[in-house]
Amino acid sequence: MSTTRLLVIVLILLNALAFAGVKGWIAGTAPRTEPERITNQLNPERIRLSGGVGREDADATPQMPPSAPAEAVAAPEPSPPPVAEAQPTTEEAGSSTAGSTPDSDALVAAASTAAPATDVPPAPPPPALVCQAWAGLSEEEANALTRRLRRGGFEAERRRSETPASWWVRVPPQGSRDQAERRAQELRDLGVRDLFIVQEAGPSQYAISLGLFKTEARAQQLLGQLRTRGVRNAGVEARMSTSYLIQARLTDESVRAVEADVRGISARRTACNGR
């Protein structure tokens, strides 16, 4: 047998086997047609057709065929949207208020009557301001008191005055120390022993002091005695001192607070004249 003949026989056998397989003779099952394939498909109702042909049929809800599996469940229907609760109009609200029962009106009236009205006590009047004066102050004391008053919010009125602090019996200043020494010796010769020569520079330098008194009367008395002894050029001179007067209107409590840091100031306080 030639090789060509052998190849022809093999091809014939292969064609026969292929034909038997197509017909289903070999596996023993009949070939599947298109209706059987569609029946055996899962969820055939979900198939949608594309394109413009059959759009109305595609949009419609598919009907389940009789042979569809029992497990196919219809899609749940969407729940209806919540309905907003209608709000009462102004007229309805007014009518409902006007139509309140007598019992509710009685309860409201009873509640308003039961709450007693509390009377708010009037505010107490502010403490009265009294005019106070501090007299005979030195410049340092006046400055300290003024600062304290202004720190407390009070207006301070300040006055300066010159008052005699003492009376001085003396012989007027001499031209030089030698002249003062000669004049002092003359006074000693007249029996005046209580004297001294002022040495400090100033308008009273080389004056001869004969006595210093707190009252003018005592100074004049000594001057009379000196004249009796023959002293002719002696005289009385008032020695002035500067003092300050501070006035302010404030409360009694404020007075104590102001005087707290100024020593001895309370003894100088008096009531204002004519206020």
Secondary structure, DSSP 4 states (H G I P E B T S, - for coil): --HHHHHHHHHHHHHHHHHHHHHTTTTS-PPP-HHHHHHHSS-GGG----SSTTHHHHHSPPPPPTTS-TT--PPPPPPPPPPPPPPPPHHHHHHHHHT--HHHHHHHHHHHHHSPPPPPPPPPPPPPPEEEEEEEE-HHHHHHHHHHHHHTT---EEEEEEEEEEEEEEEPPPSSHHHHHHHHHHHHHTT--S-EE--SSSTTTT-EEEEEESSHHHHHHHHHHHHHTT--S-EEEEEEEEEEEEEEEE-HHHHHHHHTTSTT-GGGEEEPTT-
